[in-house]
Amino acid sequence: MTGGRRLLWRLVGVAFVVTALAFVVARLAGDWDAALEAARSLSPASLLASLAAALLGLGLTALAWRRILAGLGHAVPVVPAAGVFFVSQLGKYVPGSVWPYLAQARLGRALDVPGTRSAQAGLTFVLLHLLTGVVVGVPRLLLGDGLDSRFAWALLVVPAVLLLVHPRVTTRLVVLAGRAMRTDVTPAAPSWAALAGAAAWLLGAWLLYGLSLAALVAPIDGLEAGDLLWLTSAYALAWSVGFVGAAVLVVAAPAGLGFREAALVATLTGVIGPGAAALVALLSRVMMTLADVLWALVAGRAAGIRRGEAGDRSATPSS
């Protein structure tokens, strides 16, 4: 991209994000009394429960990434793998789409994982995350109210992602990227068993994300049998919309900011009203962001200590 086109695209991206966030704020302001009432009904216990579920869900995503990496021939212990994964994931909050992959490639070298393998694992992970998200979001998409029908285009993502997540395709993409960067790449493809194992971890993560959302909704409107699955589907649909929005506007939509909140408000409005839906969407973003930061601090520190101890031992002369 030339400098002028890059600037134009950045401005377009900023405009989209601002518009999406303005939609959420408008809903919040338009039903301010209901939003305040909803806020009063939330207790510290419900916020802590939401955060705990978010932390557990993110923990399962790290296990999914580790499973994919193992399928590429690099079985990394849990603690070092979590350190690399969670520290690199902070890159998704920076405008642009490449920072998590670059961070994984850089940090993975300390674990004797080639940068191209880390990049391939990261690419496969996000594609599988999106694929499972759309699949989990289908019930809300097809059975929800009229507000959800506007996201029907998300179904078009499934065939493309199914193709891209195929081991041969991701391997070919990494080889082509290596050639473009004039780097030798030894082809490798994750096994179907590795992909299935990673998908299972991700499905568990989606359920925990739904539980995190439910902890915020329950004090406001109560929950009935089956509502957890419904809210899980709603969150997965909103996350998928946010992910695609961030992928399209790579320079100005970090971590799906604005898109996910707008989609979540749209899909929750029919359940708890627009003001409460906007409040829950914003609180959900806070919980997920806080969980990301906490994992990065804890896992990154633990992994750093482990790597330092390993380095000390390797530097000690053998008797």
Rosetta blueprint (number, residue, H / E / L):
1 M L
2 T L
3 G H
4 G H
5 R H
6 R H
7 L H
8 L H
9 W H
10 R H
11 L H
12 V H
13 G H
14 V H
15 A H
16 F H
17 V H
18 V H
19 T H
20 A H
21 L H
22 A H
23 F H
24 V H
25 V H
26 A H
27 R H
28 L H
29 A H
30 G H
31 D L
32 W H
33 D H
34 A H
35 A H
36 L H
37 E H
38 A H
39 A H
40 R H
41 S H
42 L L
43 S L
44 P H
45 A H
46 S H
47 L H
48 L H
49 A H
50 S H
51 L H
52 A H
53 A H
54 A H
55 L H
56 L H
57 G H
58 L H
59 G H
60 L H
61 T H
62 A H
63 L H
64 A H
65 W H
66 R H
67 R H
68 I H
69 L H
70 A H
71 G H
72 L L
73 G L
74 H L
75 A L
76 V L
77 P L
78 V H
79 V H
80 P H
81 A H
82 A H
83 G H
84 V H
85 F H
86 F H
87 V H
88 S H
89 Q H
90 L H
91 G H
92 K H
93 Y H
94 V L
95 P L
96 G L
97 S L
98 V L
99 W H
100 P H
101 Y H
102 L H
103 A H
104 Q H
105 A H
106 R H
107 L H
108 G H
109 R H
110 A H
111 L H
112 D L
113 V L
114 P L
115 G H
116 T H
117 R H
118 S H
119 A H
120 Q H
121 A H
122 G H
123 L H
124 T H
125 F H
126 V H
127 L H
128 L H
129 H H
130 L H
131 L H
132 T H
133 G H
134 V H
135 V H
136 V H
137 G H
138 V H
139 P H
140 R H
141 L H
142 L H
143 L H
144 G L
145 D L
146 G H
147 L H
148 D H
149 S H
150 R H
151 F H
152 A H
153 W H
154 A H
155 L H
156 L H
157 V H
158 V H
159 P H
160 A H
161 V H
162 L H
163 L H
164 L H
165 V L
166 H L
167 P H
168 R H
169 V H
170 T H
171 T H
172 R H
173 L H
174 V H
175 V H
176 L H
177 A H
178 G H
179 R H
180 A H
181 M L
182 R L
183 T L
184 D L
185 V L
186 T L
187 P L
188 A L
189 A L
190 P L
191 S L
192 W H
193 A H
194 A H
195 L H
196 A H
197 G H
198 A H
199 A H
200 A H
201 W H
202 L H
203 L H
204 G H
205 A H
206 W H
207 L H
208 L H
209 Y H
210 G H
211 L H
212 S H
213 L H
214 A H
215 A H
216 L H
217 V H
218 A H
219 P H
220 I H
221 D H
222 G L
223 L L
224 E L
225 A L
226 G L
227 D H
228 L H
229 L H
230 W H
231 L H
232 T H
233 S H
234 A H
235 Y H
236 A H
237 L H
238 A H
239 W H
240 S H
241 V H
242 G H
243 F H
244 V H
245 G H
246 A H
247 A H
248 V H
249 L L
250 V L
251 V L
252 A L
253 A L
254 P H
255 A H
256 G H
257 L L
258 G L
259 F H
260 R H
261 E H
262 A H
263 A H
264 L H
265 V H
266 A H
267 T H
268 L H
269 T H
270 G H
271 V H
272 I H
273 G L
274 P H
275 G H
276 A H
277 A H
278 A H
279 L H
280 V H
281 A H
282 L H
283 L H
284 S H
285 R H
286 V H
287 M H
288 M H
289 T H
290 L H
291 A H
292 D H
293 V H
294 L H
295 W H
296 A H
297 L H
298 V H
299 A H
300 G H
301 R H
302 A H
303 A H
304 G H
305 I H
306 R H
307 R H
308 G H
309 E H
310 A H
311 G H
312 D H
313 R H
314 S H
315 A H
316 T L
317 P L
318 S L
319 S L
